[in-house]
Amino acid sequence: MERTTLISPAQMEQQLEYCRAVAQLSAQWPGGKPLAFVDTYGCQQNEADSERIRGYLAQMGFGFTADAEQARIIVLNTCAIREHAEQRVFGSVGALVHTKRRRPDTLICLCGCMAQRPQVAQKIRTSYRHVDLVFGPQALWKFPEMIHGLLTQRGRTFSIADEAGSIAEGIPVVRQDRIKAWVSIMYGCNNFCTYCIVPYVRGRERSRRPEDILAEVRQLAEEGYKDITLLGQNVNSYGKDLAEPMDFADLLEAVNAIPGEFLIRFMTSHPKDATQKLFAAMARCEKVAPVLHLPFQAGNDRILRAMNRRHTREQYLEKIRALKALIPDIVLTSDVIVGFPGETTEEFEDTLRVLEEVRFDALFTFLFSPRPGTPAAEMDDPMPREEKLSNFNRLTALQDTISEEKHAAYIGKTVRCLMDGHSDDARYDLTARTPGNRLVRVVGDVSALGQFRDVKITGANKWSLFGELV
C-alpha cells in the first residue's frame, strides 16, 4: 500500500480549473441553472465529505435540489458499516435506472465507503450500468476532474484504487447548517477491529496539520457557528504521523483558545488511546462539551480479544471512573455489538454488567453484521438469530430504563442549551441540545434559533427532554 500523499496546492488549483471548465459547459445547457442532488448515508465523516462534494458542485455552477428527478448530477455518498445500509443503497441505485431512461444525460455517481469495496464496484460495473461514476473516499479530492471527464468523453469512470489515502486542503465546502459544523482532523484507521471494514475502505490514519485545522475552526467561529465537532475514526490517535507530533489533548487546548462562543465536540474515541491527559484537558477547557462517546462494543474479555479491541473490560471501566472523577456530570455514550461470532449468552451478560456500572446516557446498539473482507466474517457463528435478538432486546430494555431515569433527573433544572432547529412536533417550537448533547424539545420564541439560552426542563422520556425558554 502507498504511503499517505499530500495533495499539492498546484494539484488543488488544477481541480478548481476543472470546476471552472465544467461551469462553462453547464452554463450552455438549456433550462437555466443545473441542479445537483447529494444523498448521504452513514456517519458524520460522510456528512463532512458530502459538504465538500457540494462545495465542488457549487464551483461547477450547480444549485441543489432535494428531488433527484430534477437533478442533472446525482451523488449517493454511501456507508459500508452494516449490511442493511448497503441494501438500502442498492435499492436507491436500482430505482435510478428509471431516472436514467427518462433523462439519459443525468450523471449518476456512487461514492463513499461502500463504493471503495471491490465487490461492490464489480457489482455496479456489471449489474447497474446506468451508474456513470464510482469512487472511494480517497479519490474525493479529484471529483471535478472525474465529472469533467464524464462530460467530455464517453464511458464510465471507476476510481477505487487500494491506497493509503491523501490529505487535500482547500476543497470548497457548502455546509448544510449555519449553527453546527463538522471539522475533519484526520482520516483513516489503523486499528483493524475484526468486524470493521473502515480501515480497508478509508485507508491508514493520516492527520491534518494543526495550523489547517485551527484556521478552519477560527473561520467557523468568526462566521458564528456555535457547535463544532472534530471528526476522525479515532481522534485519540491524532498527530502520531505528523512531522512534529501533537496529540489530541494538545489540539483540544489549541482549539479551545480560539476566541468565540462555541462548543467543541469530538468523535470517535477509542478506549485504548483515551488517556488521563485527554480527560484532564476536557475538564480544563471550558468550551469542550462535557460529553464523551467511547465505544466499548462488548463487556467480555474473550470477545474483546476476538474483536481485536486491545482493551479489557476492567481497563475500560478504570478509564470511565477516572473521567467521572474529573468531570462528575459527564454525559457518556457508547456503541455495543450484540451477537459477535462465538459470543455466548453468559458472555453477553458481562455487557449488561458494564451498562449497570457505567449507566450510559445513551447507546448505539447493533446486531452483528458480517462484512465480507473482514476476519469476523469468516468466524464460526453458532448462536441462533432468535437468541441474539433476545439478548439484543434485553440490552435495549436495560438501556431504555437507564436513559429514562437519567432524563427524569433533569426535570425542574435549568440548563443552558443551544437552540439548533425547528421542532417537527407541533406542541414545541424549537429543538435544542444540552452541553451533553441531549435532545430538548422547547416551547419558546423561534427568534432564539442559533443562540445559547437557558431552558427550564419540564418533562422527559427515554429519548429526549422537554422544556421552555426561561
Secondary structure, DSSP 8 states (H G I E B T S, - for coil): ----EE--HHHHHHHHHHHHHHHHHHTTSSSSS-EEEEEE-SSHHHHHHHHHHHHHHHHTT-EE-S-GGG-SEEEEEE--SSHHHHHHHHHHHHHHHHHHHH-TT-EEEEEEHHHHSHHHHHHHHHH-TT--EEE-GGGGGGHHHHHHHHHHSSS-EEE------EE--------S-SSEEEEE-EE------TT--HHHHH-S-EE--HHHHHHHHHHHHHTT--EEEEE-TTGGGTTTTSSS---HHHHHHHHHTSSSS-EEEEE---GGG--HHHHHHHHH-TTB-SEEE---B-S-HHHHHHHT----HHHHHHHHHHHHHH-TT-EEEEEEEES-TT--HHHHHHHHHHHHHH--SEEEEEE----TTSGGGGS---S-HHHHHHHHHHHHHHHHHHHHHHHHTTTT-EEEEEEEEE-SSTT-SEEEE-TT--EEEEES-GGGTTSEEEEEEEEE-SS-EEEEE-
